[in-house]
Amino acid sequence: MATYEYLCEGCKHQFSLVQRISEHGKKKVTCPKCKGTKVKQQISLFQVKTSRKS
């Protein structure tokens, strides 16, 4: 699972989505605040959650 950062161009709301890498890019992302579809992925740090304990 990876965390992707987005910015809505309509209302300027920044939000994050946690998705499987295989799911990324397959669905249209919508803003959770205004339900707009004009969202851009932002550059963010790479972060992955695993089930293994270190």
N, C-alpha and C positions, 0 to 999 in steps of 0.2 A: 504494500500500500504506500502511496506517495501523496504528499500534500501539494496542491497546486494553488497558486495565488492568482486572483482575477480582479479587474477593475471594470466597473460598469461605466460606459461612456455616457449613458443617459443621466444617471443620478450621482455619479462619482463615488459610489459605494464600493469599498474594497472588501473582498471576502475570500475565504479559503474553501477548497473542496478536497476531501480525502477520497482518492479513487485508486483502483488497481491500475497498474501501468498498462495492462492490456485493454482497459476500458477507456483510457484517456484518448480523446479525439473522436470517439465513436458517437457520442451524444452531443446535442447542442446544449451549451451551458447558458442558463438564464440567471439573472440577478435575483437573489432571494428578497430584496427590498422592493424593487419596482416591477419585477417580472420581465424586464427588458432583455432583449437578445443581443444587444450591442455590447459584448464584453470582450476584453482583451486579457490574455494571459500575461502576467507580470513575471519578471525575472526574480527568482527567489532562491534561497538556499536549498540544497538538496537534502531531503529528510525522508528516511524510510523507517517504518516500524516493523519489527519482526516479532515472532512469538518466542524466540529463544531468549533465555536469560543469560546474561554474561557474568 
